[in-house]
């Protein structure tokens, strides 16, 4: 997704949790903003684990536990990142676009962030998926740190600048509707379990 195509092309990914053992951090879709925040919290944790893994690998080399951690990180980001970006691009952005020049500018910036993060992931993913083939541990560090930095700065931008404006802009029923759209993106079983049971 590039520039002005922010609301056209979308990032594809798994349609439901449980794909290849992945567990969706979102468990309650009654408020779409809370779904996004749940992802942000987990991304920050996993980003730190990625950096720790890269440092440990460079210092101590790869052992069985390290190989397992690399594969776990690869599986997590492979599934979580497309789901999260799709939540924003399909469920959130279309509901707030054209509200103001400021909001539209923020959407454009965040969409560009998604592209940058995914490009960085494209360099990192092959290393994590095949940890025994990492001939130069410094190479992993060289790509892991920029990926974590891009992701962390994007989250800070959303949490501190973007979401406060959305909280003021979106009433509870609109946030619920956004959550409903996110549930639909994950499949009918999520819609039934998490949305239709509300009062």
N, C-alpha and C positions, 0 to 999 in steps of 0.2 A: 504494500500500500504506500503510495508516494504522494506527498504534497496535497494538491487539490482533490486527489482521489480518495481522500480520507473516509468518505462515507460510501464509496463505491465498492472497491475490492475489499475483501475481508480475509483474515487469517483463518485457515482451516486447522482443525485439530480433532481430538477425540470428542465424541458426541455425548459421552456419559462417563461418570467415574467408574473405577474398577477396571479400566483398560490396562492390561498388562500389570495388574497389581497396584496401579495408581489409586490413591485415595483422595478424592476431592476435598480441599480444605473447607469448602462451603457446605454447611449442613442445614441452614435456614435461609429460605429465599423470600421471606416476608418483607425484606428491605434490601433493595439492590445495592445500595451504597455499603451496607454492612458486609455483603458478599465480597465486594471489591477490597474492603479493608481487611477481611479475613485472609485474602490472598496476599495482600501486602505484608502482613505480619509474618506469614509463612515464608514469603520470598526473602525477607530480610534474614530470617534464621538460616534458610538454606544457602543464601549467599555467603554468610559467614562460615558455614560448614565447608563450602567450596573453597574459600580462601585458606582455611585451616588445612584442608586436604592438600592443596597445592604447595603450601609451605612445608608440611610434613613430608611430602613426596620428595621435594628438593633436598631436604636435610637428611632423610633416613632411607630413601628408596621405597620401592613398592613391595608390600607384603600381601598376604591373602586378605587381611582386613581392609587394607587400602584399596585393593582391586574391587572388593565388594562395595566399598563406599563410592568409588568412581561410578560403578554401574548404577547404584541407587540414585546418585545425583543426576546421572544422564536420564534415567527413567522419570524422575520427578520433573525436571525442567522440560523434557520433551512433551509431557502431557499438560503440566500446569500452565506453562507460558502461552500456548495457543488458546487454551480455554479462557484464560484471563483476558487476553487481547480481544478475543471474539466477544466476550461479555461486554467489553467497553465499546467495541466498534459496531456491534449489532444491537445491543440492548440499551446502552446508555447514550452514546453520541447522537443517534437519530432523534432521540427525545428532547435534546437540548440545543441542537443546531439551530442557527438563525434567531436565537434569543437576544444576542448582543454581539457586537464586534469583538468584545473582550472574550466572551465564551468561545466564539468561533476561532479566534486566534489561539486560544488554549488547546482546543481540539486539534487544530493543525499541528501544534508543537508536540502534543502527546502522540499523535499518529506518526510523526517523524521519529519520535523516541522508539516506538514499536519496531520500526524498520531497522533502526540502528542496533537495538537489542537483539533482534533476530539475526541480523548479519553477524554480529559478534558471536552469537550462539552457534552459527554455522561453522565457525572456526574451532570452537571449543568442543562441540558435540562429538566429533570423531575420536578425539583423544579420550574422553570419558567412556565412550562405548567400547574402546579397545585399550584398556589401561596397560596391558602387558606389552603393547607395542610402543609405549612412550619411551623413545630412545633418549630423549633429552628432557629431563624434568623441568628445566628452566623454560622450555617452550610452553608447557602447561601453565606455568605461572604467568607467562607473558600474555596469554589469552584469557586466563581465568580472572585476573585482577581487573582488566578493562571491562569484561562482561559484568562482573559484580558491581563495579562503579557505575556503569550505565544504568543498570537495573535499580540500584539504590538511589541514584539521583532522580530517576524517573518517579520512583515512589515518593520521595520527599517532595517533588514538584506537585504531585497529585494531592498528597496528604495536607500539605501546608498552604498551597495556593488554589488548587482546583476544587477540592472537596468542600472547603468552607463556603465557597460560592454556591455549590450545588445544594448544600444543606439549607441555605437561605432561599434558593430558587425552587426546590422541589418539595411539595407537600407530601405527607406520609402516603397518600394513595398513589401518587406518581412513583414514589420509591418502591411501593409494593408492585406496581405494574412493571417496573424495570426488573424487579426480582422474578416476576412471573415469566418475562421474556427469557431471562437467564435459565430458569428451570426448563423452559421449552427447548432451549438449545441443548440441554443434556438428555432429553428424551422423555417420553410420556410417564415413565415410572417416577421420575422426579417431580413432575407436575402433580401427580396423584398424591404422592407421599408428603410433599412439603407445602403445597399451595392450596389445594382444594379442601384441606382439613381446617383452614382458618375460619373464624366466625364470619 
